[in-house]
Amino acid sequence: MSRWVAVAETWELAPEQGRRFWVEGQAVVVFRTEGGFAAFDDACPHEGASLAEVGYLDLKGRLVCGWHDWAFSLTTGCRAPAGRPCLRRYPLQIEGETLFVGVD
């Protein structure tokens, strides 16, 4: 069962902006997407780049690490199109304007 940790107000994240939050000692990046929000571990599995610092959303709706252009599905967190490796994806919940990240 997940515990929900408040990280931000929804209006604090600009469209397509990623921002790092520390959630119970874990660096989590949250992006505001066209369809809402998506949250992942803030380290690219390739070489550990901070996705909050160098990551961006491309025109295909993927999260791309700016260091070496590895792209990840916003839906699954897995590398697109290879399928592996995957970023850990965190559940999100919005209550009013407050954005919560779910942690185990």
C-alpha positions as CSV (number, residue, x, y, z in Angstrom):
1,M,0.0,0.0,0.0
2,S,1.3,3.4,-1.0
3,R,1.9,6.4,1.3
4,W,1.2,9.7,-0.3
5,V,3.7,12.5,0.1
6,A,2.8,16.1,-0.9
7,V,5.4,17.5,-3.2
8,A,4.0,20.7,-4.8
9,E,1.0,22.6,-5.9
10,T,0.0,21.8,-9.5
11,W,0.4,25.4,-10.7
12,E,4.1,25.3,-9.6
13,L,5.1,23.1,-12.6
14,A,5.1,24.8,-16.0
15,P,4.0,22.7,-19.0
16,E,6.7,20.2,-20.0
17,Q,8.8,21.3,-17.1
18,G,10.6,18.7,-14.9
19,R,11.4,19.3,-11.3
20,R,13.2,17.3,-8.6
21,F,11.7,16.5,-5.3
22,W,13.1,14.5,-2.4
23,V,10.5,12.0,-1.3
24,E,11.6,10.0,1.7
25,G,15.2,10.2,0.8
26,Q,14.7,9.4,-2.9
27,A,15.2,11.9,-5.7
28,V,12.0,11.9,-7.8
29,V,11.5,14.0,-11.0
30,V,8.0,15.1,-11.8
31,F,7.1,16.4,-15.3
32,R,4.0,18.3,-16.3
33,T,2.8,16.6,-19.5
34,E,0.1,17.3,-22.0
35,G,-2.1,14.8,-20.2
36,G,-1.3,15.6,-16.6
37,F,1.8,14.7,-14.6
38,A,4.4,11.8,-14.6
39,A,6.9,11.0,-11.9
40,F,10.1,8.8,-12.2
41,D,13.4,8.2,-10.4
42,D,15.6,11.3,-11.1
43,A,18.5,9.3,-12.4
44,C,18.9,8.0,-16.0
45,P,19.9,4.3,-15.8
46,H,22.5,4.8,-18.5
47,E,25.0,7.0,-16.6
48,G,23.0,8.5,-13.7
49,A,22.2,12.0,-15.2
50,S,19.6,14.0,-13.3
51,L,16.5,14.0,-15.5
52,A,15.3,17.2,-13.7
53,E,18.5,18.9,-14.9
54,V,19.0,17.5,-18.4
55,G,15.8,15.7,-19.2
56,Y,13.1,17.0,-21.5
57,L,9.9,15.9,-23.2
58,D,10.2,15.4,-26.9
59,L,7.5,15.9,-29.6
60,K,6.7,12.1,-29.5
61,G,5.7,12.4,-25.8
62,R,8.7,10.7,-24.4
63,L,11.1,11.7,-21.6
64,V,14.6,12.1,-23.1
65,C,17.9,12.3,-21.2
66,G,19.9,15.1,-22.7
67,W,23.2,13.4,-22.0
68,H,22.9,10.6,-24.6
69,D,19.4,10.9,-26.0
70,W,18.0,7.9,-24.3
71,A,14.2,8.2,-24.5
72,F,11.6,6.7,-22.1
73,S,7.9,6.1,-22.4
74,L,5.9,8.4,-20.1
75,T,3.4,5.6,-19.7
76,T,5.7,2.7,-18.7
77,G,9.0,4.4,-17.9
78,C,10.7,1.9,-20.2
79,R,13.2,2.9,-22.8
80,A,11.6,3.5,-26.1
81,P,11.8,1.6,-28.5
82,A,14.2,-0.9,-26.9
83,G,11.9,-1.7,-23.9
84,R,14.8,-1.9,-21.3
85,P,16.0,-0.6,-19.0
86,C,13.1,1.2,-17.3
87,L,12.9,4.1,-14.9
88,R,10.9,3.5,-11.7
89,R,7.5,5.2,-12.2
90,Y,5.7,6.6,-9.2
91,P,2.0,6.9,-8.8
92,L,0.6,10.4,-8.5
93,Q,-2.6,11.8,-7.0
94,I,-4.0,15.3,-7.0
95,E,-6.2,16.6,-4.2
96,G,-7.4,20.1,-5.0
97,E,-4.3,21.7,-6.3
98,T,-1.8,19.6,-4.3
99,L,0.3,17.0,-6.1
100,F,1.1,13.8,-4.1
101,V,3.7,11.1,-5.0
102,G,3.0,7.6,-3.9
103,V,5.8,5.6,-2.2
104,D,5.9,2.1,-0.8
